[in-house]
Amino acid sequence: MLRTMTKPLPTALNPARLQALAAEHGTPLWVYDAATIRERVASLQRFDVVRFAQKACSNIHILKLLREAGVKVDSVSRGEILRALAAGYEVGGDEIVFTADLLDHATLATVVEHRIPVNAGSIDMLDQLGAASPGHAVWLRINPGFGHGHSHKTNTGGEHSKHGIWHADLGAALAAIRRHGLQLVGLHMHIGSGVDYEHLAQVGQAMVGLVRETVAAGHDLHAISAGGGLSIPYRDGDARIDVAHYFGLWDAARREAQGLVGHALKLELEPGRYLVAESAVLLAEVRAVKNAGANRFVLVDAGFNELMRPAMYGAFHAMSLIGAGGAEQPTVVAGPLCESGDVFTQGPGGEVLTRDLPPAAVGDLLVIHDAGAYGASMSSNYNSRPLAAEVLVEADTSRLIRRRQTVEELLALET
Ligand code: LLP
């Protein structure tokens, strides 16, 4: 019996299918549904460019699927650039943009070699890039002085954030661009994950103000980017983002900015979570059930080395059990790691919480929902656990898109 605690799972990820995949590939296992990703892409078609924040899910096969759906990509490391190239993204244009607050030596060499536009979050990046590659295409990522986030760890604006060029330093950044003969493509803002409507008009106005300053300093630009941060309903009752409303607010800012530059500006969006979070589940097998005082623990074979979000942010993920069923009871769901924080049901302060679940037995399958964003991409080898396998479901077919890592592969790095 499947207990769904929130919106239904993608139709292709039905209980029988999930059980069969777990039997075939073992657990823990990530299972993605291609149709959900394509549907999310289609919902953003009014934006001129949808650029996937690849950090949310960087599997090459997911990137290929997105590329085929017309989505461009944002890479934040040399590794992510090489993944985008492996997925077929092309260099020489704007298919790949590198966004960061610093350039390490190897990444600098890679962006120069492939002429990948750089979205600069510090003036030092402009100086280093300008010295190595005059004429390089750049974006400026600006910190407008305020931000939002589903947790303070994902708020990327304001004076406590290390991200972006502080708005008051825009003039100095533009001067660096001129000094090095860099080509300004556009202005970018990503002020956090978890768009909050209250601030949206303010964000748009901040962008218009930056465009005004850029034009006054004698620079032209071709695009503005709204960044990412579109939320998804993780909990029952969470609202789904109103894309039309969101587009409308940014489109108004774009129009005002166009009036300032005197020509058309492309409007980019850079979502991560919105495109992939709801496409995937993490499957884990129940391996032990026990009580500790008043608490009932269900222990599964996936831990925070697979899905780090609950331990890191107290993030909520809906869960279902595929098992015998029965009356629900408050349950703590935890993993195998030798660390007390390895609990999937916890609050933002690390407090252990319970979830009402049917009685679980060893061998039941736990389904953790909405695991497609910042799931596999944030996994680690903690406790010497190999990375789990990933499977992509396309209607009636499925294929392994990452095989399970082996312990031998881990050890090989050290011998
Ligand atoms: N653009 C930039 C420059 C970013 O830094 C990010 C996310 C995004 C776009 C995409 O944000 P999204 O649309 O996915 O919210 N690990 C955290 C999220 C960290 C986000 C970091 N930057 C989590 O699991 O919620």
Boltz pocket constraint, residues with backbone or C-beta under 6 A from the ligand:
constraints:
  - pocket:
      binder: B
      contacts: [[A, 53], [A, 56], [A, 74], [A, 99], [A, 153], [A, 154], [A, 156], [A, 190], [A, 192], [A, 193], [A, 194], [A, 227], [A, 228], [A, 229], [A, 230], [A, 270], [A, 271], [A, 272], [A, 273], [A, 274], [A, 309], [A, 373], [A, 374]]
      max_distance: 6.0
